[in-house]
Amino acid sequence: MVALSDVKAGFSARIHSLKDSALKNRLLSMGLTRGTTVEVVKKAPLGGPIAIRVRDYTLCLRKEDAELIEVTLK
C-alpha cells in the first residue's frame, strides 16, 4: 500500500483505507470509499494539488489530504 499522493500521473489505484482525520467524513462523502478505483490525472509541481478521476468526475486534493488515502496500485 502507498499513499495516493505517491501515485504518478496516468496511473490508477484502488482505495484501501482512509486514515483517521478531521477530513475523513468529507472524503467519504465525495465518494472516496474503500474499493473505489481512482486515476491520478495530473500532479502539480512542488507539492501542489493532485487531480484525480473518481466516479465519473474530477476532484482536486491538496497533497496533505491525498497522503491520508492509502491505495493499492492496479
DSSP file (Angstrom, degrees, kcal/mol; ACC not computed):
  #  RESIDUE AA STRUCTURE BP1 BP2  ACC     N-H-->O    O-->H-N    N-H-->O    O-->H-N    TCO  KAPPA ALPHA  PHI   PSI    X-CA   Y-CA   Z-CA
    1    1 A M              0   0    0      0, 0.0     2,-0.3     0, 0.0    71,-0.2   0.000 360.0 360.0 360.0 145.3    0.0    0.0    0.0
    2    2 A V  E     -A   71   0A   0     69,-2.4    69,-3.2    67,-0.0     2,-0.2  -0.905 360.0 -93.3-135.9 164.3    1.1    3.5   -0.7
    3    3 A A  E >   -A   70   0A   0     -2,-0.3     3,-2.0    67,-0.2     4,-0.4  -0.547  33.5-121.6 -76.4 146.9   -0.4    7.0   -0.2
    4    4 A L  G >  S+     0   0    0     65,-2.5     3,-1.4    62,-0.9    63,-0.2   0.827 112.4  65.5 -58.0 -31.4   -2.4    8.4   -3.0
    5    5 A S  G 3  S+     0   0    0     61,-0.7    -1,-0.3     1,-0.2    62,-0.1   0.703  97.2  55.8 -64.9 -18.5    0.0   11.3   -3.1
    6    6 A D  G <  S+     0   0    0     -3,-2.0     2,-0.3    60,-0.2    -1,-0.2   0.523  82.3 103.6 -91.4  -7.4    2.8    8.9   -4.2
    7    7 A V  S <  S-     0   0    0     -3,-1.4     2,-0.1    -4,-0.4     3,-0.1  -0.608  73.2-124.3 -78.7 132.6    0.9    7.6   -7.3
    8    8 A K    >   -     0   0    0     -2,-0.3     3,-1.7     1,-0.1    32,-0.3  -0.387  33.4 -87.4 -76.6 153.6    2.3    9.0  -10.5
    9    9 A A  T 3  S+     0   0    0      1,-0.2    32,-0.2    -2,-0.1    -1,-0.1  -0.316 113.8  31.0 -58.7 138.5    0.0   10.8  -13.0
   10   10 A G  T 3  S+     0   0    0     30,-3.6     2,-0.3     1,-0.3    -1,-0.2   0.294  97.3 108.7  94.6  -8.7   -1.6    8.5  -15.5
   11   11 A F    <   -     0   0    0     -3,-1.7    29,-2.5    29,-0.2    -1,-0.3  -0.719  56.8-141.7-103.6 153.3   -1.8    5.5  -13.1
   12   12 A S  E     +B   39   0A   0     -2,-0.3    62,-1.7    27,-0.2     2,-0.3  -0.777  19.1 177.6-109.7 156.1   -4.8    4.0  -11.4
   13   13 A A  E     -BC  38  73A   0     25,-2.6    25,-3.0    -2,-0.3     2,-0.5  -0.969  25.9-122.9-150.7 162.2   -5.2    2.7   -7.9
   14   14 A R  E     -BC  37  72A   0     58,-2.9    58,-2.4    -2,-0.3     2,-0.2  -0.938  32.9-114.6-112.5 132.8   -7.9    1.2   -5.6
   15   15 A I  E     + C   0  71A   0     21,-2.6    20,-3.0    -2,-0.5    56,-0.3  -0.466  33.9 174.4 -68.6 128.1   -8.6    2.8   -2.3
   16   16 A H  E     -     0   0A   0     54,-3.0     2,-0.3     1,-0.4    55,-0.2   0.824  60.2 -26.9 -99.3 -47.0   -7.7    0.6    0.6
   17   17 A S  E     - C   0  70A   0     53,-1.7    53,-2.8    16,-0.1     2,-0.4  -0.988  48.3-124.6-163.2 164.4   -8.4    2.8    3.6
   18   18 A L  E     - C   0  69A   0     -2,-0.3    51,-0.2    51,-0.2     2,-0.1  -0.972  31.4-123.8-116.2 132.5   -8.6    6.4    4.8
   19   19 A K        -     0   0    0     49,-3.0     2,-0.2    -2,-0.4     5,-0.1  -0.450  39.3 -93.5 -71.5 147.8   -6.5    7.5    7.8
   20   20 A D        +     0   0    0     -2,-0.1     2,-0.3     3,-0.1    -1,-0.1  -0.435  69.4 131.5 -63.4 128.5   -8.5    9.0   10.7
   21   21 A S  S >  S-     0   0    0     -2,-0.2     3,-1.0    -3,-0.1     4,-0.4  -0.958  72.5 -92.9-163.8 172.7   -8.6   12.7   10.5
   22   22 A A  T 3  S+     0   0    0     -2,-0.3     4,-0.3     1,-0.2     3,-0.2   0.719 124.5  54.1 -66.4 -20.4  -11.0   15.6   10.6
   23   23 A L  T 3> S+     0   0    0      1,-0.2     4,-2.4     2,-0.1     3,-0.3   0.550  79.6  95.0 -90.4  -9.8  -11.3   15.3    6.8
   24   24 A K  H <> S+     0   0    0     -3,-1.0     4,-2.3     1,-0.2     5,-0.2   0.887  84.8  47.0 -55.3 -48.3  -12.3   11.6    6.7
   25   25 A N  H  > S+     0   0    0     -4,-0.4     4,-2.1     1,-0.2    -1,-0.2   0.873 111.7  52.1 -63.8 -36.1  -16.0   12.1    6.6
   26   26 A R  H  > S+     0   0    0     -3,-0.3     4,-1.1    -4,-0.3    -1,-0.2   0.919 109.6  48.8 -65.9 -43.1  -15.7   14.7    3.9
   27   27 A L  H  <>S+     0   0    0     -4,-2.4     5,-2.0     1,-0.2     3,-0.4   0.903 110.9  50.8 -62.9 -41.0  -13.6   12.4    1.8
   28   28 A L  H ><5S+     0   0    0     -4,-2.3     3,-1.7     1,-0.2    -1,-0.2   0.901 107.1  53.5 -62.4 -41.1  -16.1    9.6    2.2
   29   29 A S  H 3<5S+     0   0    0     -4,-2.1    -1,-0.2     1,-0.3    -2,-0.2   0.734 102.5  59.4 -68.5 -20.8  -19.0   11.9    1.2
   30   30 A M  T 3<5S-     0   0    0     -4,-1.1    -1,-0.3    -3,-0.4    -2,-0.2   0.376 127.0 -98.2 -87.0   4.5  -17.1   12.7   -2.0
   31   31 A G  T < 5S+     0   0    0     -3,-1.7     2,-1.7     1,-0.1    -3,-0.2   0.542  80.3 136.8  95.7   7.2  -17.1    9.0   -3.0
   32   32 A L      < +     0   0    0     -5,-2.0     2,-0.2    22,-0.1    -1,-0.1  -0.551  33.4 148.0 -88.4  74.2  -13.6    8.1   -1.8
   33   33 A T    >   -     0   0    0     -2,-1.7     3,-2.0     1,-0.1   -18,-0.3  -0.666  56.8 -73.8-108.7 162.0  -14.7    4.8   -0.2
   34   34 A R  T 3  S+     0   0    0      1,-0.3   -18,-0.2    -2,-0.2    -1,-0.1  -0.254 118.0  20.1 -55.6 133.3  -12.9    1.5    0.2
   35   35 A G  T 3  S+     0   0    0    -20,-3.0    -1,-0.3     1,-0.3     2,-0.2   0.283  88.8 134.2  90.8 -10.2  -12.6   -0.4   -3.1
   36   36 A T    <   -     0   0    0     -3,-2.0   -21,-2.6   -21,-0.1     2,-0.4  -0.531  53.2-130.6 -75.6 136.5  -13.2    2.6   -5.3
   37   37 A T  E     -B   14   0A   0     -2,-0.2    18,-0.5   -23,-0.2     2,-0.3  -0.731  27.3-176.0 -87.9 133.7  -10.9    2.9   -8.3
   38   38 A V  E     -BD  13  54A   0    -25,-3.0   -25,-2.6    -2,-0.4     2,-0.4  -0.947  13.9-150.9-127.0 150.2   -9.2    6.3   -8.8
   39   39 A E  E     -BD  12  53A   0     14,-1.9    14,-2.9    -2,-0.3     2,-0.8  -0.984  17.3-132.2-120.9 129.9   -6.9    7.6  -11.5
   40   40 A V  E     + D   0  52A   0    -29,-2.5   -30,-3.6    -2,-0.4    12,-0.3  -0.725  28.6 176.8 -80.2 114.7   -4.3   10.3  -10.9
   41   41 A V  E     -     0   0A   0     10,-2.5     2,-0.3    -2,-0.8    11,-0.2   0.903  60.0  -6.4 -87.3 -46.7   -4.9   12.7  -13.8
   42   42 A K  E     - D   0  51A   0      9,-1.5     9,-3.1   -33,-0.1     2,-0.5  -0.994  52.4-156.7-155.0 142.7   -2.4   15.4  -13.0
   43   43 A K  E     - D   0  50A   0     -2,-0.3     7,-0.2     7,-0.2   -34,-0.1  -0.989  20.5-135.7-123.1 125.9    0.0   16.4  -10.3
   44   44 A A    >>  -     0   0    0      5,-2.4     4,-0.6    -2,-0.5     3,-0.5  -0.476  32.9-102.6 -74.9 150.1    1.1   20.0   -9.8
   45   45 A P  G >4 S+     0   0    0      0, 0.0     3,-0.7     0, 0.0    -1,-0.1  -0.269  96.8  27.3 -70.4 160.4    4.8   20.5   -9.2
   46   46 A L  G 34 S-     0   0    0      1,-0.2    -2,-0.0     2,-0.1     0, 0.0   0.818 135.8 -53.8  60.5  36.8    6.3   21.3   -5.8
   47   47 A G  G <4 S+     0   0    0     -3,-0.5    16,-0.6     1,-0.1    -1,-0.2   0.744  95.5 148.4  76.2  23.4    3.6   19.6   -3.8
   48   48 A G    <<  -     0   0    0     -3,-0.7    15,-0.1    -4,-0.6    -1,-0.1   0.054  55.1 -45.1 -75.6-167.5    0.6   21.4   -5.3
   49   49 A P        -     0   0    0      0, 0.0    -5,-2.4     0, 0.0     2,-0.5  -0.163  49.9-139.6 -63.6 156.0   -2.8   20.0   -5.9
   50   50 A I  E     -DE  43  61A   0     11,-3.0    11,-2.6    -7,-0.2     2,-0.5  -0.978   9.5-147.9-118.3 122.9   -3.4   16.5   -7.3
   51   51 A A  E     -DE  42  60A   0     -9,-3.1   -10,-2.5    -2,-0.5    -9,-1.5  -0.809  22.0-179.7 -92.7 126.3   -6.2   16.0   -9.8
   52   52 A I  E     -DE  40  59A   0      7,-3.2     7,-3.1    -2,-0.5     2,-0.6  -0.919  25.6-133.8-124.9 152.8   -7.9   12.6   -9.6
   53   53 A R  E     +DE  39  58A   0    -14,-2.9   -14,-1.9    -2,-0.3     2,-0.4  -0.930  35.5 162.4-104.9 121.6  -10.7   10.9  -11.5
   54   54 A V  E >   -DE  38  57A   0      3,-2.7     3,-1.3    -2,-0.6   -16,-0.1  -0.991  61.7 -12.1-143.4 130.4  -13.2    9.2   -9.3
   55   55 A R  T 3  S-     0   0    0    -18,-0.5    -1,-0.1    -2,-0.4     3,-0.1   0.880 127.5 -48.9  47.2  50.8  -16.8    8.0  -10.0
   56   56 A D  T 3  S+     0   0    0      1,-0.2     2,-0.3    -3,-0.0    -1,-0.3   0.682 122.3  83.5  66.9  22.4  -17.1    9.9  -13.3
   57   57 A Y  E <  S-E   54   0A   0     -3,-1.3    -3,-2.7     2,-0.0     2,-0.4  -0.979  74.5-116.6-145.9 163.4  -15.9   13.3  -12.0
   58   58 A T  E     -E   53   0A   0     -2,-0.3     2,-0.4    -5,-0.2    -5,-0.2  -0.847  28.4-172.0-103.0 135.1  -12.5   15.0  -11.4
   59   59 A L  E     -E   52   0A   0     -7,-3.1    -7,-3.2    -2,-0.4     2,-0.5  -0.984  12.6-148.1-128.4 134.5  -11.5   16.0   -7.9
   60   60 A C  E     -E   51   0A   0     -2,-0.4     2,-0.4    -9,-0.2    -9,-0.2  -0.903  19.3-175.5-105.0 130.1   -8.6   18.1   -6.8
   61   61 A L  E     -E   50   0A   0    -11,-2.6   -11,-3.0    -2,-0.5     2,-0.1  -0.925  28.3-113.6-122.7 146.3   -7.0   17.3   -3.5
   62   62 A R     >  -     0   0    0     -2,-0.4     4,-2.3   -13,-0.2     3,-0.4  -0.453  33.9-115.1 -68.5 152.9   -4.2   19.0   -1.6
   63   63 A K  H  > S+     0   0    0    -16,-0.6     4,-1.5     1,-0.2   -58,-0.2   0.889 117.3  56.1 -58.2 -39.4   -1.1   16.8   -1.3
   64   64 A E  H  4 S+     0   0    0      1,-0.2     4,-0.3     2,-0.2    -1,-0.2   0.852 109.4  46.2 -61.9 -35.5   -1.6   16.7    2.5
   65   65 A D  H >4 S+     0   0    0     -3,-0.4     3,-1.3     1,-0.2     4,-0.2   0.873 108.5  54.8 -75.2 -37.9   -5.1   15.4    2.0
   66   66 A A  H >< S+     0   0    0     -4,-2.3     3,-1.2     1,-0.3   -62,-0.9   0.772  98.2  65.0 -66.0 -25.4   -4.0   12.8   -0.6
   67   67 A E  T 3< S+     0   0    0     -4,-1.5    -1,-0.3     1,-0.2    -2,-0.2   0.685  93.4  62.0 -69.6 -17.3   -1.5   11.5    2.0
   68   68 A L  T <  S+     0   0    0     -3,-1.3   -49,-3.0    -4,-0.3     2,-0.6   0.571  89.3  82.2 -82.3 -10.1   -4.4   10.4    4.1
   69   69 A I  E <   - C   0  18A   0     -3,-1.2   -65,-2.5    -4,-0.2     2,-0.5  -0.866  66.7-157.4-104.3 115.7   -5.7    8.0    1.5
   70   70 A E  E     +AC   3  17A   0    -53,-2.8   -54,-3.0    -2,-0.6   -53,-1.7  -0.795  20.6 175.5 -93.5 132.0   -4.0    4.6    1.3
   71   71 A V  E     -AC   2  15A   0    -69,-3.2   -69,-2.4    -2,-0.5     2,-0.4  -0.864  29.1-135.3-131.8 162.6   -4.3    2.8   -2.0
   72   72 A T  E     - C   0  14A   0    -58,-2.4   -58,-2.9    -2,-0.3     2,-0.1  -0.978  34.3-116.1-116.1 136.5   -3.1   -0.3   -3.8
   73   73 A L  E       C   0  13A   0     -2,-0.4   -60,-0.2   -60,-0.2   -62,-0.0  -0.394 360.0 360.0 -71.5 146.7   -1.8    0.1   -7.4
   74   74 A K              0   0    0    -62,-1.7   -61,-0.1    -2,-0.1    -1,-0.1   0.410 360.0 360.0 -93.4 360.0   -3.7   -1.7  -10.2
